[in-house]
Amino acid sequence: MNEKVLHTANMEQTANIFGNFDSNAALIEQAFGVSITNRESKKTTGDAIVVRAEEKEAAESAAKVLEYLIEMASRGNEISEQTVDYIIGTVKGGEKLESFGDDCICVTTKGKPIKARTVGQKKYIDLIKKNTIVFGIGPAGTGKTFLAVAAASTAFRNKEVSRIILTRPAVEAGEKLGFLPGDLQMKIDPYLRPLYDALFEMFGAETYQRHLERGSIEIAPLAYMRGRTLDDAFIILDEAQNTTPEQMKMFLTRLGNGSRAIITGDITQVDLPFGKKSGLVEAVKILHGIDDIAVHEFTERDVVRHRLVQKIVMAYDKYERENRTPREKSRTKYKIIKRDPK
């Protein structure tokens, strides 16, 4: 029997690592075929976490996961089942365990700190801090839009910009919103709801409404950006895979002095009529290598919704790879050019 012993600083750390009803420990046990127990530590005021396994490699892998969780807990991070799943997958995949969750991007109105929950999210946040234009590409649930809104909120509160502008193409309505009942806000509300939800969490309903009335927060369909110059603003284009090349060029050339932009999208979920190119895919090809423009690609490993969402994304990706026609593959084919970090 192979045994590994790790030590926590206090009982609170141990409870955080083991999770509610030992759910985190159970995930590690199931993943590596080990048993995990805790006992009073003779070295610290905390506990000794004991890992036992028949195979040495299993014990070492489980211990590696626990070592990282202890490090995270010591930095004050709350450890969820999703976090444990992510670290298990990283260790099993033989990937390097990089630090994440250190920096707080912003704090919600309920006092919840917004931090990176995967290495991919941390790299995305770092690119946002260092570049004027950032493309965030990846599957649903990776936090690309939520983190963009969090970054915009922080820039706005720090007076780095004077307004936040959120936009997305209303493809489902064919951008022809005039036939829908109500004023502009009522027409576009259903298409911009995800952006509203993120803003409510950052500002609270009352503060959000006040900024909206003052014009310091603006939410509008992409069609309403034409002909404008957007100075001193933090601009987010969501669902950018549904832009045409012409719309994408129009949006990118709206950028004014003192402004920053984040463009997010999932190139596997293009809703444009068949035969129309995605402006997001084309923009990534055209703009690679330009200084101060960065592209970050999320993977299914960065999904931070329910644990099943990651498995659903992976299953669909596999199915689409196996069944997509050559014509469909060419529609979303692009290459991200890796550049040295600044």
C-alpha positions in Angstrom: 0.0 0.0 0.0 1.4 3.4 -1.0 0.7 6.4 1.3 1.2 10.1 0.9 0.6 12.6 3.8 -0.1 16.3 3.3 -0.7 19.0 5.9 -3.1 21.9 6.1 -2.6 25.0 8.1 -6.0 24.8 10.0 -9.3 23.0 10.1 -11.0 25.6 7.9 -8.6 24.8 5.1 -9.3 21.1 5.5 -13.1 21.7 5.3 -12.7 23.9 2.2 -10.6 21.2 0.5 -12.8 18.2 1.4 -16.0 20.1 0.4 -19.6 19.8 1.6 -20.2 16.2 2.8 -16.6 15.4 1.5 -17.8 15.8 -2.1 -14.4 17.2 -3.3 -12.5 14.3 -1.7 -14.9 11.8 -3.2 -14.2 13.2 -6.7 -10.5 12.7 -6.2 -11.0 9.2 -4.8 -13.1 8.2 -7.8 -10.8 9.7 -10.3 -7.6 8.0 -9.1 -8.9 4.9 -7.2 -7.5 6.1 -3.9 -8.8 6.5 -0.3 -8.5 9.9 1.4 -8.8 10.5 5.1 -7.7 13.2 7.5 -6.3 13.1 11.0 -4.8 15.5 13.5 -1.5 16.8 12.3 1.6 16.7 14.6 3.3 19.3 12.3 0.7 22.0 12.1 -2.4 23.3 13.9 -4.4 21.9 11.0 -4.9 18.3 9.8 -2.9 15.7 8.1 -4.6 14.5 4.8 -3.6 10.9 4.1 -3.8 9.4 0.6 -3.6 5.6 0.2 -3.5 3.6 -3.0 -2.4 0.3 -4.3 -0.5 1.9 -7.2 2.2 4.4 -6.5 1.3 6.6 -9.5 -2.3 6.9 -8.4 -1.2 8.1 -4.9 1.2 10.6 -6.4 -1.4 12.0 -8.8 -4.0 12.4 -6.1 -1.4 14.0 -3.8 -0.5 16.4 -6.6 -4.2 17.5 -6.9 -4.4 17.9 -3.1 -1.2 19.9 -2.9 -2.6 22.4 -5.4 -5.9 22.6 -3.5 -4.0 23.3 -0.3 -2.1 26.1 -2.0 -5.4 27.5 -3.4 -7.1 27.3 0.1 -4.1 29.0 1.7 -4.7 32.0 -0.7 -8.3 32.2 0.5 -10.0 30.7 -2.6 -13.2 28.8 -2.2 -12.8 25.3 -3.7 -15.8 24.0 -5.7 -16.4 20.7 -7.3 -15.9 22.4 -10.7 -12.4 23.5 -9.5 -11.5 20.0 -8.3 -12.7 18.5 -11.6 -10.6 21.0 -13.5 -7.4 20.2 -11.6 -8.0 16.5 -11.8 -8.3 16.8 -15.6 -5.1 18.9 -15.7 -3.2 16.3 -13.7 -4.6 13.4 -15.7 -3.7 15.2 -19.0 -0.1 15.6 -17.9 -0.5 19.4 -18.2 1.5 21.9 -16.1 -0.5 23.1 -13.1 -0.3 26.9 -13.4 -1.6 29.4 -10.8 -5.0 31.0 -11.2 -7.6 32.6 -9.1 -5.1 35.0 -7.4 -6.3 38.4 -8.8 -9.7 39.7 -8.2 -11.1 41.4 -11.3 -13.9 43.1 -9.5 -16.4 42.6 -6.7 -20.1 42.2 -7.3 -22.8 44.2 -5.5 -23.3 41.2 -3.2 -19.6 41.3 -2.2 -18.6 38.3 -4.3 -15.0 38.5 -5.8 -14.8 37.7 -9.5 -11.6 35.7 -10.1 -10.3 33.4 -12.9 -11.5 29.8 -12.3 -9.3 28.2 -14.9 -5.8 28.8 -16.4 -7.5 29.7 -19.7 -9.6 32.4 -18.0 -6.4 33.8 -16.3 -4.7 34.1 -19.6 -7.8 35.8 -21.1 -7.8 38.4 -18.3 -4.1 39.0 -18.6 -4.6 39.7 -22.4 -7.5 42.1 -21.6 -5.2 44.1 -19.3 -2.4 44.3 -21.8 -4.2 44.9 -25.1 -6.6 47.4 -26.6 -8.6 44.8 -28.6 -9.0 41.2 -27.5 -10.9 38.4 -29.2 -12.2 35.7 -26.8 -13.3 32.6 -28.7 -14.6 29.4 -27.2 -17.6 27.3 -26.3 -20.6 28.3 -24.1 -20.0 28.4 -20.4 -16.3 29.4 -20.5 -17.0 32.9 -19.0 -15.8 34.9 -22.0 -18.7 37.4 -21.9 -19.0 37.5 -18.1 -15.3 38.2 -17.6 -15.4 40.9 -20.3 -18.3 42.6 -18.5 -16.3 42.3 -15.2 -13.3 43.9 -16.8 -15.4 46.7 -18.3 -17.0 47.4 -14.9 -13.6 47.7 -13.3 -12.3 50.0 -16.0 -15.5 52.2 -15.6 -15.2 52.3 -11.8 -11.5 53.2 -12.0 -12.5 56.0 -14.4 -10.3 54.5 -17.1 -13.3 54.9 -19.5 -16.4 57.1 -19.2 -18.9 54.6 -20.5 -19.6 50.9 -21.3 -21.1 49.9 -24.6 -22.4 46.4 -25.0 -23.7 45.1 -28.4 -24.5 42.0 -30.3 -26.0 41.1 -33.6 -29.7 40.4 -33.4 -29.5 37.6 -36.0 -32.7 35.9 -34.9 -34.6 39.1 -35.8 -32.6 39.5 -39.0 -31.5 43.0 -37.6 -35.0 44.1 -38.8 -36.3 45.2 -35.4 -38.8 47.7 -36.7 -41.5 45.0 -37.1 -41.4 44.1 -33.4 -43.7 45.9 -30.9 -42.4 48.5 -28.5 -39.6 51.0 -28.4 -36.0 50.2 -29.2 -35.2 48.9 -25.6 -38.2 46.5 -25.7 -37.4 45.3 -29.2 -33.8 44.3 -28.4 -34.2 43.1 -24.7 -34.6 39.4 -25.5 -31.4 39.4 -27.6 -29.3 41.3 -25.0 -30.5 39.5 -21.8 -27.2 37.8 -21.1 -25.5 41.1 -21.1 -28.1 42.6 -18.7 -27.7 39.7 -16.3 -23.9 40.3 -16.1 -24.3 44.0 -15.6 -26.9 43.5 -12.9 -24.5 41.3 -11.0 -21.7 43.9 -11.3 -23.7 47.1 -10.5 -27.0 46.1 -9.0 -30.3 46.9 -10.6 -30.6 50.5 -9.2 -27.1 51.6 -10.1 -27.3 50.0 -13.5 -30.6 51.8 -14.3 -29.1 55.1 -13.2 -26.1 54.7 -15.5 -28.4 53.6 -18.3 -30.4 56.8 -18.0 -27.3 58.9 -17.9 -25.9 57.2 -21.0 -22.8 55.9 -19.3 -24.0 52.4 -20.0 -25.4 51.6 -23.4 -26.8 48.4 -24.8 -27.8 48.3 -28.4 -27.9 45.9 -31.4 -24.8 46.0 -33.7 -26.8 47.7 -36.5 -27.0 50.9 -34.3 -23.2 51.2 -34.2 -22.9 52.3 -37.8 -21.6 55.8 -38.4 -20.5 56.4 -34.8 -17.1 57.1 -33.3 -16.9 55.5 -29.8 -14.4 57.6 -27.8 -13.4 56.9 -24.1 -15.5 53.7 -24.0 -15.1 50.0 -23.1 -17.0 48.2 -25.9 -18.0 44.6 -25.9 -19.3 42.8 -29.0 -20.9 39.5 -27.9 -22.0 36.6 -30.2 -19.5 37.9 -32.8 -19.6 34.7 -34.8 -23.0 35.9 -36.1 -21.5 39.0 -37.7 -20.8 39.3 -41.4 -17.3 40.4 -42.5 -18.8 43.8 -43.3 -20.4 44.2 -39.9 -17.2 43.1 -38.1 -15.1 45.7 -40.1 -17.7 48.3 -39.3 -17.5 47.6 -35.6 -13.7 47.5 -35.4 -13.5 50.8 -37.2 -15.8 52.5 -34.6 -13.0 52.4 -32.0 -12.1 55.9 -30.9 -9.5 57.6 -28.7 -9.1 56.1 -25.2 -11.4 53.1 -26.1 -10.9 49.4 -25.6 -12.8 46.5 -27.2 -13.5 42.8 -26.4 -15.0 40.6 -29.1 -16.5 37.3 -27.9 -18.0 34.4 -29.8 -18.2 30.7 -30.4 -17.3 29.7 -34.0 -19.1 26.4 -33.7 -22.5 28.2 -33.2 -22.8 30.3 -36.3 -26.5 31.2 -37.0 -25.9 33.1 -40.2 -27.6 31.9 -43.4 -25.7 29.0 -45.0 -23.1 30.4 -47.4 -22.4 33.6 -45.5 -19.0 33.9 -43.9 -18.6 34.7 -40.2 -17.0 38.0 -39.6 -15.3 36.7 -36.5 -13.5 33.9 -38.3 -12.4 36.3 -41.0 -11.2 38.9 -38.6 -9.0 36.5 -36.7 -7.3 35.5 -40.0 -6.9 39.1 -41.1 -5.7 40.8 -37.9 -3.2 38.2 -36.6 0.2 39.7 -35.8 -1.0 43.3 -35.4 0.4 44.8 -32.2 -2.1 45.5 -29.4 -4.6 43.0 -30.8 -4.8 39.6 -29.1 -6.7 36.4 -29.6 -7.5 33.9 -26.9 -9.0 30.5 -27.5 -10.9 28.8 -24.7 -11.4 25.0 -24.7 -14.0 22.8 -23.2 -11.6 22.5 -20.2 -12.5 26.1 -19.4 -16.2 25.5 -19.0 -17.2 26.7 -15.6 -21.0 26.0 -15.6 -22.5 22.7 -14.2 -20.0 19.8 -14.4 -22.2 18.2 -17.1 -21.9 21.2 -19.4 -18.2 20.4 -20.1 -19.1 16.8 -21.0 -21.9 18.0 -23.2 -19.6 20.4 -25.1 -17.0 17.7 -25.6 -19.7 15.2 -26.8 -21.0 17.7 -29.4 -17.5 18.7 -30.5 -16.7 15.0 -31.1 -20.0 14.4 -33.0 -19.5 17.5 -35.2 -15.9 16.6 -36.0 -17.0 13.2 -37.1 -20.1 14.3 -39.1 -19.4 17.8 -40.4 -19.1 18.0 -44.2 -16.0 19.5 -45.8 -18.0 22.6 -46.7 -19.2 23.1 -43.1 -15.6 22.6 -41.8 -14.3 25.3 -44.1 -16.9 27.7 -42.7 -15.4 27.8 -39.2 -11.8 27.0 -40.1 -9.3 29.4 -38.7 -5.9 29.4 -37.1 -4.8 31.3 -34.0 -1.3 32.7 -34.4 0.6 32.2 -31.1 2.5 35.2 -30.1 5.0 35.8 -27.3 3.3 37.5 -24.3 4.1 41.2 -23.9 
